[in-house]
Amino acid sequence: MTRLPLARLCRLVLVLGAVLSPLTASAQDTAAPKGPAAGVAPSPAPETPAPLPLIVPQPVEPHEVTYRIDGDLSAQRILATVDGREYVAFVPASGLSSIALTADLDGDGFAELVHGWTGGGNCCPTTFAVLSYRGNGIFSNATHDDFWTWGTPDLIDTGPEPRLRVESVVSGVGLSSDEVTLSVFAYRDGALQLVEQAVSDAHIPALVELKAGDFDRTGTPKTGTLQMSHDINGDGRSDVVSCGWWDRWGALLCEVRLDGGGVVEIHKGCERIGVLDSRTGGMSDLVCGRDAVLTFNGSDYPSF
């Protein structure tokens, strides 16, 4: 092994120290945690925002509100009494007004009035509206094009927001339909809002049936009759259900002609009439329209 002179060995050590010194310092700088410069205060930690206050709705104090209809067919008005003070709340057009129901529909403590209007007679279905006290002696009357029915609106209890349901069927003056439109409304901010609507032609199935539309479908003159055969009285022989056209309602007017003689009247106009598999008093039950069941009472089939 060659030995280096002492002086040369010392110079080699100095050179290596000069080369390694910056690398060591760089590694130390990389590993050391960063901190604020000397004499500089650290930034404060962000403050946690204070929680928002919990708002608890206060119960609404109910007010005493009643409604009544005053006057005759040609001049009616709806009177409302709010906490003992009476108002002429609404004056409808000439016709017949009716009270369907009263309920606090929007939860403000004041009961609304669901009222109907018709021109009188049985020509047209009843249109309905919601009369509401809006404060400071002011009333509003909310309407909707789909808020009508041949019956009356139903109040559906859906918790904090009651809803109104109507079932509408188009009929009358030569019209006939086997569909019913279901409409559900909520009363919000003084207006009727349609929240659900569906059209259905669901019906009770029949063994045999006739429909008002069969006149046009088969080309039968509406001065004639439609007929179907079935053993209505259970004697083993076919009887005949004979139906004429009722133009006033676009419906069928029918009777049962027994094979052994005799006629049984059906006192109900039906868009559709069918024979069911069930019997009452020895005679077949009948379905009228979608789901109305007519039963024999010993002499005829009454309306309902």
PEMOWO-V34249 format. One record per helix or strand of 2 or more residues. SS is the DSSP state (2 for helix, 1 for strand). FROM is the first residue (numbers start at 1). LEN is the number of residues. Records with the same first field share a line. If there is no record, write none. Layout:
# PEMOWO-V34249
SS=FROM-LEN + FROM-LEN
This chain:
# PEMOWO-V34249
2=6-26 + 214-5
1=65-8 + 75-8 + 85-6 + 96-8 + 112-7 + 126-10 + 138-5 + 148-2 + 154-3 + 163-6 + 180-9 + 191-10 + 208-4 + 225-6 + 239-8 + 251-7 + 263-4 + 272-9 + 283-6 + 292-3
